[in-house]
Amino acid sequence: MNDQKLSDEEEYIGKKIVHSAYLVHSTLGPGLLEKIYETCLTHELTKAGLVVERQVNVPIIYDNIVFEEGLRLDLLVNGTVIVELKAADAIHPIWEAQIISQLKLTDLNLGYLINFNVPLIKNGIRRFRI
């Protein structure tokens, strides 16, 4: 993790992501499919004026070769913040490693792992910085 401050834009987007996740969770509650949360969170973020791309394919460069079948990001917000969504009983450590790898491979600084299958959404949101 680096000691550089996030940009004002990254901080703004992060706040909008957390707020939008709260809105979705308070309306829908836990227990639904991940795809439903993805659709509704995208809608809320778009309403907030952000540009959201869903299921974004990111090529991987390995040994100076570009592999098109690389990463798939659940959401990419304003081209700068990654959001990985889950609807699971518990967060597995591999998902935390996944978002850290996604940040490193995309050269982005900020990502969120959001699990909607929790009674309180504040317990389902994890913020990651590289």
Residue pairs with C-beta under 8 A, 6 or more apart in sequence:
1 129
1 130
2 109
2 129
2 130
4 109
6 14
6 109
6 110
6 129
9 78
9 80
10 80
10 81
10 109
10 110
13 50
13 77
13 78
13 80
13 81
13 110
14 81
14 110
14 112
14 127
16 45
16 48
16 50
16 77
17 45
17 77
17 81
17 83
17 112
17 114
18 112
18 125
19 48
20 41
20 44
20 45
20 48
21 41
21 112
21 114
21 116
21 121
21 124
21 125
22 121
22 122
23 44
24 37
24 40
24 41
24 44
24 116
25 116
25 121
25 124
26 121
27 40
28 36
28 37
28 40
28 116
30 87
30 116
30 117
30 118
30 119
31 87
31 117
32 87
32 116
33 87
34 85
34 86
34 87
34 116
37 85
37 87
37 114
37 116
38 54
38 74
38 75
38 85
41 75
41 83
41 85
41 114
42 52
42 54
42 75
45 52
45 75
45 77
46 52
50 77
50 78
51 77
51 78
51 79
52 75
52 76
52 77
53 73
53 75
53 76
53 79
54 74
54 75
55 72
55 73
55 74
56 72
56 73
56 75
56 76
57 68
57 69
57 70
57 71
57 72
58 70
58 71
58 72
58 73
58 102
58 105
58 106
59 66
59 67
59 68
59 70
60 66
60 67
60 70
60 71
60 105
61 67
70 105
71 102
71 105
71 106
73 82
73 83
73 84
73 102
73 106
74 82
74 83
74 84
74 85
75 82
75 83
75 84
75 85
76 82
76 83
77 83
80 108
80 109
80 110
81 108
81 110
81 111
81 112
82 99
82 102
82 103
82 106
82 108
82 110
82 111
82 112
83 111
83 112
83 114
84 95
84 98
84 99
84 102
84 111
84 112
84 113
84 114
85 114
85 115
85 116
86 95
86 113
86 114
86 115
86 116
86 117
87 115
87 116
87 117
88 115
88 117
89 117
91 113
91 115
91 124
91 126
95 113
96 113
96 126
96 128
99 111
99 112
99 113
99 128
100 111
100 128
100 130
102 108
102 111
103 109
103 110
103 111
103 128
103 129
103 130
104 130
108 130
109 129
109 130
110 127
110 128
110 129
111 127
111 128
111 129
111 130
112 125
112 126
112 127
112 128
113 125
113 126
113 128
114 121
114 124
114 125
114 126
115 124
115 125
116 124
117 124
118 124
